[in-house]
Amino acid sequence: MPQLTVLSQAGKTVEKLTLKDEVFGIEPHKQAIFDVVQAQRAAMRQGTSKAKDRSEVSGGGRKPWRQKGTGRARQGSIRSPQWRGGGIVFGPTPRSYAVKLNQKVRQLALRSALSYHQKNNTLTVLDQLIVETPKTKDFKTMLDGLKIKGKVLFVAPSFNDNEVLAARNIPTVQFSTASHVSVYDILNAKHLVLTKDAALALQEVLSYE
């Protein structure tokens, strides 16, 4: 079973935490990760693009000229698709890009993402995350103490205003609650930081028992 060192915010060792292999020690399942990330990226699309067809374009209620005798092709409306300003044929309409995935696939991908960071030594477990004042300097000091550089995702059961305000000027820092963490966010981060409570909560939800 993976045994991780629990650190304080100053980077000092607090204790050892043993986690389950089935959540933090599996071989990452590449296909499950691919499927879930694709589905999450698709769900980010708004799907609000819209083009008007001939029934929605204004005007064109009257036949532009009589059917026969003019020498021109017969026309029923100036808003037909072949006319300038006419309706669009098979244009985009509002739609949902959501993709359905089985719960077992989503859970397997989440286990794989957590195990990926554990195997690559980019997973840090904090005893707790407490920021007393909403100052970027204090949060940066904590990152330096933990020796974290680049994109980092903090996962905890919840966050207070001080923590969010202190980190909002650091573009490489993101937050996610343990109940809503996504595979895409985990893999998009170079380093993953879990509080001890978040790690145990994820283990409880994702374990087989």
N, C-alpha and C positions, 0 to 999 in steps of 0.2 A: 504493500500500500504506500502511496506517496506520503512522505513526511515532510511538511513544509515548516519553515521557521516563521513564527509570528513576530512581526516587528512593531515597535512603537513608531510614532510619527517622527521621532528623531533618528530613526534607523537602528535603534538598539534592539537586541534580541529579548523577547519577552517569554516565549515558550515554544514548544514544538506541537504542531497540529497534524494528526494523522487523518488523511482523507481516504475515501473509498476508491479502489481501482476502477470500478465500473462507471465512475463519474469523472475522475481527474486522471485516470491512468490508462485509458483505452488507446488503441491505435486509431488516429483520426480517420473517419470514413469520408473520403473525398467526394463521393457521389452525393451523399446526404448533405454535405456542406454546400456543394454546388447548387443543388436543387433549392435549398432553403434560402441561400443568398440571392439566387435569381428571383425567387418568389417575393422576397422582401424588397428588392430593388423594383420589381414590377409594381408592388403595392404603393411605392412612393410616387408613381406617376399619377397626375391629376386626372387625366382622361376627360378633360373639359373642352377639347378642340371641337369646333362645330362649323360646318359649312351649310349654307341654305340650298335646298333643292328648288325645283321650279315652282312648287306649290307655296314656298315661303318667300320668294322674292317679290317685292312690291311691283305693281304695274302688270301690263300684259293681259288685261282682261278682254280687250277687244282684238278681233282678228285684224292684223295690220293691213291687209288688202284682200280683195275678193279672190275666191278660189281659182277662177280661170280668166284668161283673157289679157293678163298683164305681161306675159312673157317671162315672168319671174317664177321661182319655185314656190310652191304653195307653203304657206306658213299659217299656223294657228295662233301663235303668241310671240311677242317680242321677248319673252322671258324663257323661251326654250333654251336648252343647253348650248346649242350652236350659236346663239346670239351673244354679242358682247353685253355683259351685265345680266346674262341669264343665269339660271340655276346651275348648280354643280352636280355632275353625275357621280354617284357613289362617293360623295364627299365624306369626311370624318363626322362622326356624331358622338355625343357624350357616351362614354363606356367605362366600365371598371376593368382594370388590368389584373385584378386579384387572381391568384392561382391557389387552388386548394391543395393542401398537403396533409398527409396523415400525421396525427399527433406523434406517433412513434418515430417518424422520420425527423420531425422538428426536434424532438428530444435527443435523438441520436446525434443530430448536427450540433446541438448545444453541448452535449458531452464531448464531442470531438473538438469543438472550439476551445473548451476549457482544458482538455488534455493537451492540445497543441501548445498552449502557453506554458503549461506545466512541464512538458517535455523539453521546451526550448528555454527554460529558465527565465521566462519573461512574466511569470506570475508572482505577485507579491501579496502577502496576507498581512493586513494591519490589525492590531488589537482593537482599535477604534479610530474613527475619523472625527475629530473635534476641532473646529476653527473658532477661536474666541472672538476675533474681530474680522470684519470684511476687508482685509488688506491683502493686496496681491503680493506684497513683499513677504508676508508671513507664509502664504501658500507656496511661494517660490522657495522659501527656506526649507519647507517640508519636502518638496521635490528633490532638492539638493541633498538633504539628509538621507533620503531613500535611494539616491543615485539613479534617478529616473530622468531620461531624456527622450525627446521625440513624442509622438502621439501616445497618450495614456488615457485609459478608461477606468474611472473609479466606480465601483459597484458597492452599494450599501443598501440596507433595508429602506432608508430614507435619508434625505438631506435637508439641512436648514438653510435659511437665507444667507448666513455668513459664509458658508462653504461655497455656495453658488456665486455670490458676489465677489468673493476673494479670487475666484478662478476665471471669471468671465473675460478678463483681459489677457488671459493666456490661451492663445488659439489652439494649442495642442492638447488641451485638457477637456475631457468630456465626462458627464455623469450619467449614470443609469441606475435605477432601482433594481433590486434583485428580482422583483416580481415581473419586470418588464424588459429585462436585458435581452438583446437580440444577438443572433449569431453574426450578423453583418457588423454591428458595432464592436463586438469582441475581436473579430478578425481584422477590422480596419485599424485597430490600435496596435501600436508596436509593443506596448506594455499594458498588462492588466493588473489592476489593484483591487483586491477584494477585502472588505472588512471580514473579521472572523465570523460575525453573525451572518453576513451575506454568503460566505462560503458554506457554512453549515445549512443555511436555508436552501441553497441550490442543491446541496448534496441530498437533503431530505426529499426534495421534489423529484430529483432525477434518478435516485437510486431505485433498484428493482424491487426492493422490499416494500 
